[in-house]
Amino acid sequence: MTDSIKKLDAEGDVAADFLEELLDILDMDGDIDISVEAGRAKVAIVADGPSQDLKRLVGPEGEVLEALQDLTRLAVQADTGEVSRLMLDIADFRAGRRERLAELAREAIAVVRETGERVEMQPMNAFERKVVHDVVLEAGLASESEGEDPQRYVVVLPS
């Protein structure tokens, strides 16, 4: 195991401890899965059965999830002394969101190919923009982010 993988595993362990304590305080059930994907630690809170409680930790558009991810990153940084790029998912929200974003990106790609005009998408957070950029790149087109957070959005460009 390389040093970078060990470091990411350690980040995941710190994050898991923080999140387990949070779940205890909130009196919520959930299992924590730790993995390393694309050069970053990934921590997921999953439920065995219906995950209505966990969905409260996601929020309507993932706002609560984003805030919890930031808090978890801060907890990791406080423990390790290093900035974390850890990715947090709760009740498979990001996995489902990734698929919906990929579909929106494919629709924008189709419009760009049909019209030859650039397409501006709705504002998105950094995770969402990354998903769209990856789908656009895979399709052989270019994209860029424009605007300032929280109104930053992706523009799909003709080739």
C-alpha positions as CSV (number, residue, x, y, z in Angstrom):
1,M,0.0,0.0,0.0
2,T,1.5,3.3,-1.0
3,D,1.9,6.2,1.4
4,S,-0.8,8.3,-0.4
5,I,-3.3,5.4,-0.1
6,K,-2.5,5.0,3.6
7,K,-3.0,8.8,4.1
8,L,-6.4,8.6,2.3
9,D,-7.4,5.6,4.4
10,A,-6.4,7.6,7.6
11,E,-8.6,10.5,6.4
12,G,-11.5,8.1,5.9
13,D,-11.0,6.7,9.4
14,V,-11.0,10.1,11.0
15,A,-14.1,11.1,9.0
16,A,-15.9,7.9,9.9
17,D,-15.2,8.5,13.7
18,F,-16.6,12.1,13.3
19,L,-19.7,10.9,11.4
20,E,-20.4,8.0,13.8
21,E,-20.3,10.5,16.7
22,L,-22.6,12.8,14.8
23,L,-25.1,9.9,14.1
24,D,-25.0,9.0,17.8
25,I,-25.8,12.6,18.8
26,L,-28.7,12.7,16.3
27,D,-29.8,9.3,17.3
28,M,-29.8,8.1,13.7
29,D,-28.8,4.7,12.3
30,G,-26.4,4.3,9.5
31,D,-23.4,2.3,8.5
32,I,-20.3,4.0,7.3
33,D,-18.3,2.7,4.2
34,I,-14.8,4.0,3.6
35,S,-13.1,3.7,0.2
36,V,-10.6,5.5,-2.0
37,E,-11.7,6.7,-5.4
38,A,-10.0,8.9,-8.0
39,G,-7.3,9.9,-5.6
40,R,-9.5,11.0,-2.7
41,A,-11.1,9.4,0.3
42,K,-14.8,8.6,0.0
43,V,-17.0,8.1,3.0
44,A,-20.6,7.0,2.6
45,I,-23.3,6.8,5.2
46,V,-25.7,4.0,4.2
47,A,-28.8,2.5,5.7
48,D,-29.9,-1.1,5.7
49,G,-33.6,-0.3,5.4
50,P,-35.6,2.8,4.4
51,S,-33.4,5.8,4.7
52,Q,-35.9,8.6,5.5
53,D,-33.8,9.7,8.5
54,L,-30.6,9.8,6.4
55,K,-32.4,11.8,3.7
56,R,-32.8,14.6,6.2
57,L,-29.0,14.7,6.3
58,V,-29.0,15.3,2.6
59,G,-31.5,18.2,2.4
60,P,-33.8,19.1,-0.5
61,E,-31.0,19.8,-3.1
62,G,-28.0,18.3,-1.2
63,E,-27.3,21.5,0.8
64,V,-27.1,19.7,4.1
65,L,-24.9,17.1,2.6
66,E,-22.5,19.8,1.3
67,A,-22.4,21.4,4.7
68,L,-21.7,18.1,6.4
69,Q,-19.0,17.3,3.9
70,D,-17.3,20.7,4.7
71,L,-17.6,20.0,8.5
72,T,-16.2,16.5,8.0
73,R,-13.3,17.9,6.0
74,L,-12.6,20.4,8.8
75,A,-12.6,17.6,11.3
76,V,-10.1,15.6,9.2
77,Q,-8.0,18.7,8.8
78,A,-8.1,19.4,12.6
79,D,-6.9,15.8,13.2
80,T,-4.3,15.4,10.4
81,G,-3.2,19.0,9.9
82,E,-3.7,18.7,6.2
83,V,-6.5,20.0,3.9
84,S,-8.8,17.1,2.9
85,R,-10.6,16.6,-0.5
86,L,-12.8,13.9,1.1
87,M,-16.0,13.1,-0.7
88,L,-19.1,12.4,1.5
89,D,-22.2,10.6,0.2
90,I,-25.4,9.9,2.2
91,A,-28.1,7.5,1.2
92,D,-26.6,7.3,-2.3
93,F,-27.6,10.9,-3.0
94,R,-24.5,11.6,-5.0
95,A,-24.7,8.4,-7.0
96,G,-28.3,9.2,-8.1
97,R,-27.4,12.9,-8.7
98,R,-24.5,11.9,-10.8
99,E,-26.8,9.9,-13.1
100,R,-29.3,12.7,-13.4
101,L,-26.5,15.2,-14.2
102,A,-25.0,12.9,-16.8
103,E,-28.4,12.8,-18.5
104,L,-28.7,16.6,-18.4
105,A,-25.2,16.8,-19.9
106,R,-26.1,14.4,-22.7
107,E,-29.1,16.6,-23.5
108,A,-27.0,19.7,-23.6
109,I,-24.4,17.9,-25.8
110,A,-27.2,16.9,-28.2
111,V,-28.4,20.5,-28.5
112,V,-24.9,21.8,-29.1
113,R,-24.3,19.2,-31.8
114,E,-27.7,19.9,-33.4
115,T,-27.4,23.7,-33.4
116,G,-23.7,24.4,-33.3
117,E,-24.4,26.9,-30.5
118,R,-23.1,26.9,-26.9
119,V,-25.4,25.8,-24.2
120,E,-25.4,27.3,-20.7
121,M,-26.5,25.0,-17.9
122,Q,-28.1,25.9,-14.5
123,P,-25.8,26.9,-11.6
124,M,-24.2,23.9,-9.9
125,N,-21.8,23.1,-7.1
126,A,-18.3,21.9,-7.8
127,F,-19.2,18.2,-7.6
128,E,-22.0,18.7,-10.1
129,R,-19.9,20.7,-12.5
130,K,-17.1,18.1,-12.4
131,V,-19.6,15.4,-13.4
132,V,-20.9,17.5,-16.3
133,H,-17.3,18.4,-17.5
134,D,-16.4,14.7,-17.4
135,V,-19.4,13.7,-19.5
136,V,-18.8,16.5,-22.0
137,L,-15.1,15.5,-22.4
138,E,-16.0,11.9,-22.8
139,A,-18.4,13.0,-25.7
140,G,-15.5,14.8,-27.4
141,L,-16.7,18.3,-26.8
142,A,-15.3,21.1,-24.6
143,S,-16.9,22.8,-21.6
144,E,-16.0,25.5,-19.1
145,S,-17.3,26.9,-15.9
146,E,-18.5,30.5,-15.8
147,G,-19.8,32.8,-13.1
148,E,-19.2,33.1,-9.4
149,D,-20.3,30.7,-6.7
150,P,-23.1,30.0,-5.8
151,Q,-24.2,30.9,-9.4
152,R,-21.3,29.2,-11.2
153,Y,-22.5,27.1,-14.1
154,V,-21.2,25.0,-17.0
155,V,-21.1,26.0,-20.6
156,V,-21.0,23.3,-23.2
157,L,-19.1,24.5,-26.3
158,P,-19.3,23.4,-29.9
159,S,-16.3,21.6,-31.2
